[in-house]
Amino acid sequence: MSRKLASIQRIWKIEPIEGADKIELAYVLGWQCVVNKDQFNPMDLAVYFEI
């Protein structure tokens, strides 16, 4: 059985990163992901790539 390494997931929360003006944290499946500032909003769908 193969595993999907990319899937469509919901962004649950967005938080600023102290001292960063171009990036912020997005929470997806309990993970913190770095995204461009103002690119996503909470509850948006996005492509999530597993590491």
C-alpha positions, -999 to +999 in steps of 0.1 A: +000+000+000+015+034-010+012+066+009+001+099-005+028+125+003+006+155-008-031+161+000-057+188+002-060+199+039-076+227+059-056+254+076-070+256+111-051+286+125-027+314+113-003+330+138+023+357+133+060+349+138+077+374+161+103+395+142+092+382+108+075+405+083+070+383+053+061+349+068+037+334+094+027+301+108-002+280+095-015+250+115-023+220+094-031+185+108-015+196+141+017+207+124+032+242+122+040+252+086+057+284+074+037+303+047+039+337+030+022+364+050-014+371+040-015+341+016-039+320+036-068+325+061-081+301+087-103+274+072-088+278+037-079+247+018-043+242+007-020+215-007-001+200+022+032+182+014+044+157+040+081+155+047 
